[in-house]
Amino acid sequence: MGGSLRWTEFRLLLPVLLLVPLGFVLAHIGQVGLAETGPLAIPLAYLGLVLAAHLLLRGLGQRGDPFLLPIVAAMGGIGLIILGRLPQDLAGLDALGLGMAPTQLLWFGLGLVVMVGVAVGLRDDGFLRHYKYSWGLFGAVLLVATLIIGSEVNGARLWIFVGPIGFQPSELIKIVLAIFLAGYLAETRAVLSQATVKIGPLKVPPLPYLLPMLVIFGFVMAVVVVSRDLGTALLFFGVFLTMLFVATGRRSYVLFGFLLFFGGSVLAYFLFAHVRVRVDAWLNPWADPADGGYQIIQALYAFARGGVFGEGLGQGIPLINGHTPVPAMHNDFIFAAVGEDLGFIGASAVLALAALLVFRGLRVAIGAGDDFRALLAVGLTASLGLQILIITAGNLKLIPLTGVTFPFLSYGGSSLLASFAIVGVLLAISHRSSSTP
Amino acid sequence: MIAGQVRRLGSALLVGFAVVVGGLGFWQVVAAESLNTRPDNPAVLAALRSQPRGTIFDATGVALARTTVANGLAQRAYSDPAFAHLVGYASLRYGLSGIEAAWDDVLNGFTDPNPLHQWLNDILGRPPTQYDLTLTLDRRLQDYAAAQLGTSVGAIVAIDPATGQVLAMTSTPSFDASGFTGDPGSAAAAWDLIAAQPNDPFVDRARNGVYVPGSIMKVATAAIGLDSGAVTTDTTFPTQPEEEINGMYVDGFLITEHDLNGLTPGLWDMSEAMQVSSNIYFAHVGLEIGQERYLSGAEALGFCAPWRIGPRDHGLSGVASSVTELTDAGCGPFVDDAELASASFGQGRVTASPLMMALLTAAVANGGVLPDPFVVRDIRPASAQNGPLDEIVESFAPGDGTRVMSAQTADSVRALMVDAVHGPLGAPYAGAANVALYGISGVETAGKTGTAQRGGNLPPHSWFIGFVPAGPDGSPAIAVAVIVEGAGPGSQSAAPIGGRVMAEWLRLAGGG
């Protein structure tokens, strides 16, 4: 079994390892308009890192899902190519002065290390499930810490700086939240599925079990209010609701949860100016094209430029009058750059990759053979899937725009490390299920 | 047991991805075209700064608007102020107008006339190819017409009645747009200088000027009256001779005749009334027609709705003319018969643009069929030379036109207009438009003057409409409408201008 898995992963990796470096070269040609390969350091390093991760996993006897690494390697590769054709000082001057794409490659490599480490190291998940309340507390502390000592970037309080190095705690909280909920729900799902208390027409679980739910809801709303970040709140809440649904099978919880969130959002719309600005810009960006609606309008223009087939890799407009066509094109709006370069066909393919990742993750959950591990896999997979849906739908004006990253594509260390850690966990869970008959 | 829920979650997420792909398809496929050509799209603006743009040629191949790219900056230059309003301008700072606006996507290559080209350009990522336009207008006639107006304020529209090709369309005062279509940095000064001049040079009086038509409206009234059967050319009104002197009361409102210059009124038929330009006679005709029939007749002639000058979807608009109060839904009802009677001889709330009157005249000349006006003759690949290329991508054939009166009515009105120029009573008025006076012999001229009263002590606007050759078996080559603001009676200013412009065209067309 192990031998065949190794070959499956390698066979799946092969096209990725051929096409992504080719993509780097094509993007370079598209950018400079000359038939030359351009610097090969980044594609070669990418190739080496992915290959090393593959060999390490298999060499250390990891028998996790063979689809996961090829999928995320492809997504990460596309992200690196896109970041490479954007102005390299877009994210500000980083500590090493490398430029955006090399820095991202560094994080990509670190992410692979984290992924392999988690996949191999998480042989025993006892410390995750047994200390669920400690994890929950840890998440809460992180959240509170962000709200208190966090720094505002672009109007959202999302960052904690330790010296010159900043990280986004929400990426970590996302994982911790899934661990806590998996532990909590695995233990209580039997009770939660049997609603006993009636409040009006709604059947709800007994109070001692309901309370933690409401506490989580309160926390999520606190994120909206204090961090000014609707996207992260929606993501946390979405993860919470999906795990609750999978654990209990009760749609009414999901419905009730969405109603709560919707109500809270409506309240936030009337209470907070920044929420109002975002929502108004979503409803009619052309009412304020120079300010509130600017970002989304420019994103739509970038998508439209791509058309069906795209401008070609590396051939999206890098700068218009000294600015990127869309502000934050390297993180929140990287999908717009993908759409510009690769068109409807290419962007749909990236979404198909993301969907495939989600389905492999859910498959891992189904085969997990244990409630805790299944719920953990569901929560982490849902966090990736929902995050991708939230940011792409926001980019496309399907929902109000929110500032979350596109996992594996967006520029940023926190997002990459967290996303790879999640894949590591999924690898570990699928390893256990493939090794225990 | 959990597996079922996970599968349902998977389906829900799949729906989510499908929705996002749908959104992607909407913006990248369905809405892409309209987004890519939005004028506020910064990529469009940036590209336009340095992008070449097709040349606009007159019918003889003289460049009217061309772009040169120097130091990465595109400069648009215009060679002839007589075309300023029709050709318009393409300025990064002040936007687009005229043909430059209506044909922007073809001139800058965003829309390819050939769908296959467009598709290949999209697929292969080729840069758009620009196209040149050739107009139906002849620069020689246009310049001649503008020179006739000289420093006066006014407009001239000339149309080939058989095809609808616009031959000349000029408005004074004019302007040179070249000052604000080059470097955006220095555009403001040039623009402000033009905007500060009197009589607003930016207004296109030919298309969008709204004037009281005065007596030229009697041509429309005659056409409506004859076509509806309300009157014939032999109709007389027994009380008319007396009313010429004492005036007539309609709904308590006194209608009086204009100064007949000592002429003794008789019992006039329609031809005599047209020659003398009798207000009383045409007030009677209007009352015979009645409010509703007059209104629907005027609408059929093209009043009450904006014009579109073709070809096809690249239309230029022209302001709506009106016989009553104009609303969004068209002409409102007549308030009373006094308003109807006044409208019938071109006063009251009647308004007309020079374009409207030129087209009405063309319909009479064309046997009752109002031709579809158009200003662009063909599209050619962009030429780097001074003249147009021989290769034609698309050429525009005349439209079918619209029948607005019977051929018999048109011929009767033609005869009335010929009488107005050549008849003994008409000669003192529209006789000044006879092309024989301007070197063209053996050709009958049809015409009608108008003197649009403006109230107060303001001098009236001077109008003329007419066409040549206007004989019973002639095939008219040109129909014109001329207005000169504040220039007094039509016979003194607009009629000779109209005559000269028509004569000049017969010379130009005859000479090749």
Interface residues (C-beta under 8 A of the other chain):
Chain A: T242 F245 V246 A247 G249 P289 Q298 L300 Y301 F303 A304 R305 G306 G307 V308 F309 E311 G312 Q315 I317 I320 N321 P325 G339 G343 F344 A347 S348 L351 A354 A355 V358 F359 L362 A365 I366 D371 A374 L375 V378 A382 G385 L386 L389 T392 A393 L396 K397 L398
Chain B: M1 I2 A3 G4 Q5 V6 R7 R8 L9 G10 L13 L14 G16 F17 V19 V20 V21 G23 L24 G25 F26 W27 Q28 V29 A31 A32 E33 L35 N36 R38 D40 N41 P42 A43 A46 D122 I123 G125
